[in-house]
Amino acid sequence: MKLTRLVGECDEGECPTLYATDRGTLVVQGDLLTEHGREIPVHEALVEIPVELIRKAVRGNFV
C-alpha cells in the first residue's frame, strides 16, 4: 500500500498525520488510545488526532 501525506501537524514523521492510500482510502496517524472503555476488534485501533488536522484537510480539498 502506498501512502501519500495530505496534512500533518509537523514536518517530522512522528506526529498526527492524514494520508491518502492508493486504494482510495485514508489512513490516520495519531496517539494510540488504550484506556477508552470501548470494545473493538483486535485487528483495529483507536487513535486520537487534533480536530484542526481534519479542518486543514477539508480546506485543502484533500477529502
ABEGO torsion letter per residue (X at the ends): XBBBBABBABABABBBBBBBBAAGBBBBBBBBBABAGBBBBAABBBBBBBAAAAAAAAAAGAX
